Amino acid sequence: MSIRMILAAVPLALLAACGPADKPVEPASAPAQPAARVQGLLPLDEYSVGPIMAQTPFKAEAIQALFPDDRVETRRDAIIVVRDGVQMLDIRGEPGLSTVGEIHIAGRSGAGPRGELFGMPWSRLDVPLKRCWMGKDAFRHAVICTQPGESVLRYVFEVPGWTRDDLPPIDGLARATLRDFIWKSGAGGYVPAGGGA
């Protein structure tokens, strides 16, 4: 067989190997989200709160599908998830979008990406002080911190006896314990540490 014949046969062999497609491939959409009940503590990280991700619709039926064994309620501008009679998630919509935005996670309901758990002291999380600020509204008098490289997940610390609106001194923070988590989808951008919830 001549080199010219071999070179002519190669494209045909490649086409034959590909074979006909059974049907056109649909464009990829949002990844499938598990519908099974999340057992135990919800795993929290930059991308999700258990089965909830940034692209999850802000609709009670969408949240109920992710938590089929739990009670899902709509209250004013929030969707609430209640498990065993205890509120574990307070979900708000992302402004200007139809997806989830900010989620308040009751401390006893979640576990951070490094194993952070409810009641853990501030000193054990090794959070730089410059990444902490005082909370507002529902989190007034609480200290909120983020880990380097994790602006989406925020840690809410309770400081015993602290009722001021400025950061407590280091000895006060040494007594602070993890109370709750706040997760923000990031879809609409962020207020940098030092401002916001």
Secondary structure, DSSP 8 states (H G I E B T S, - for coil): --HHHHHHHHHHHHHHHH---SS------S-----S---SSEEB-SSEETTEETTSBS-HHHHHHHSTTSEEEEETTEEEEEETTEEEEEEEE-TTSSBEEEEEEEGGGEE-TT---TT-BHHHHT--GGGEEEB-GGGBT-EEEEETTEEEEEEEEE-TT--SSS---HHHHTT-EEEEEEEE--TT----TTS--
